[in-house]
Amino acid sequence: MISGCQLRDAIISGSNNIIRSKKLVNDLNIFPVPDGDTGTNMSMTIGAAATAFAELSKDASAAEVAKKAASAMLRGARGNSGVILSLIFRGFSKGCADAEEASAETLVRSLEIGVEDAYQAVMNPTEGTMLTVARIAAERGRKAIALMDELNVVEIWDTICMGAEEALKATPDLLPVLKKAGVVDAGGKGLCLIFEGMMSVFKNNVMIESGLSEDEKKTETEEFFRNVAAEFDSEITFTYCTEFIVGRDSTILTNPSVLRKYLEGIGDCVVVVDDDEIIKVHVHTEDPGKALQKGLEFGSLLTIKIENMKEQHRKAGEENEAAKAKAETVSHQQTFEPKEPTKEVGFVVVSAGDGLKGLFMDLGCDNVVSGGQTMNPSTEDIVAAVLATPAKTVFVLPNNKNIILAAEQAIPMVTDRTLVVVPTKTIPQGISAMLAFDGEAEGEEAKKAMLAAAERVDTGLVTFAARDSEFGGRKIKQGDVMGLKNGKLDCVEKDAVSACVKIAKALTNKTTSFITLIYGEDVTEQEAEKAKQKISSRLKGDTEITVVNGGQPVYYFIISVESEPV
């Protein structure tokens, strides 16, 4: 049998194991476009569980450990691989329900439940991915239980690990693109590493170390509430950034909204998020003691963090230029203040770049979650933005296929308003969807109209190769400029303007009516205008071309091509 303590240590060991091999998993990504890498997303997702265990007592049951892990991983899930991983571990929460200890049967059943949930969550499950690895691992575990007279947790988990490894080796045979690249599935490899880390505890009671220093660990694990001391430049209204977690007293039935309203009266930047077990609080105030005292009315204080933002700001001003650049990075991190749903409809979109943020705000968006290809926001980030949108129905536009699942997982986490995810996969799709919104339509009807508009838009992308690779019969060197046509590699050029012109021309036809060139932070206005002139000279008819400064990272150009319906 596996105790709660052993299960907790096993999950931490699994987290550490993928953290130490994160680069290995990231390097398995077959497409050379810089993205929210699989190893990073998975390590941050399970890392959220490892961090959350600090809130548990040492004698917590297997059920309590599994529930805490599932809740933390769902809130911290990043990217498709992170969401799938969180769903697999949610199976442990269901399978271990009310269990003081976990038996071999419990572990196998938990994995089976997690696999079933993960397959159901993915619209079109693809074999040869981490889904396959998890499924076959569970199947091997089930077969082993049927053959064993005496069930042994270590032997069963060893069989699960071996089944996962066998499935991983077979992924190239199921996905030709993996075979051509000569790699196994990145998500599957990450899952194997996590299972191996857990096995170390089950078999030898040895927790694998992450190999990171304390400073590196702090960098690796994004805290739920970010340190926003550098956010306010020279004007800080309140001195103390106060964060604490309250362990809820089950006998106290007062709604946490009372706590939030009180904090709004003594400070700003208030965030109060709760579930059945805890209340997480963030507030900027002049009197942290009052905030903590009010928190005690709901239960006991589990953790407390108080920082003097004015002092931090003063010290930051004395740092050298390198430290200032780092502080500037921190200053762009977001905080969202929850608001009561008062108006009928609101919008949350995901995008990166000040220009794109301004564009979406001009289109009527309430909140923009900073993120995209290299910065997959967590489910929790999306929930925070939704709760900060004062609307009864909130439409969320992910604008990236790797963020859609994380957005969909936010739906059951929001209970005081309706969340509708419009599964836009690109920025141009998001823009068209916003423009197509019909205020007279109901939620699902409006979603259909927005999605229909999004699907009429072609998207071109110009970016750089993050690594040497061979893709689609082309040899690509790190740093090469690549042009993508609706997500597929179309050309490799020496400069961004040439690639932009080539992709735009490839996407246009006789019915094309409008082209938008959104240029990024590494492209000058002169280069963008040059691309516009070259495209215009090669087109016939009255196609209108607009240039927008998106300021986005990663992509030199995002190209939107709209055509008249035929």
Secondary structure by P-SEA (a helix, b strand, c coil): cccaaaaaaaaaaaaaaaaaaaaaaaaacccccccccaaaaaaaaaaaaaaacccccccccaaaaaaaaaaaaaaacccaaaaaaaaaaaaaaaaacccccccaaaaaaaaaaaaaaaaaaccccccccaaaaaaaaaaaaaaaaaacccccaaaaaaaaaaaaaaaaaacccccaaaaaaccccaaaaaaaaaaaaaaaaaaccbbbbccccaaaaaaacccccccccccccccccccccccccccccccccccaaaaaaaaaacccbbbbbbcccbbbbbbbcccaaaaaaaaaccccccbbbbbcaaaaaaaaaaccaaaaaaaaaaaabbbbbbbccccccbbbbbbbcaaaaaaaaaacccccccccccccccaaaaaaaaaaccccbbbbbcccccaaaaaaaaccccccbbbbbcccccaaaaaaaaaaccccccaaaaaaaaaaaaaabbbbbbbbbcbbbbcccccccccbbbbbcccccccccccaaaaaaaaaaaaccccccbbbbbbcccccaaaaaaaaaaaaaacccbbbbbbbccccccccbbbbbbbccc
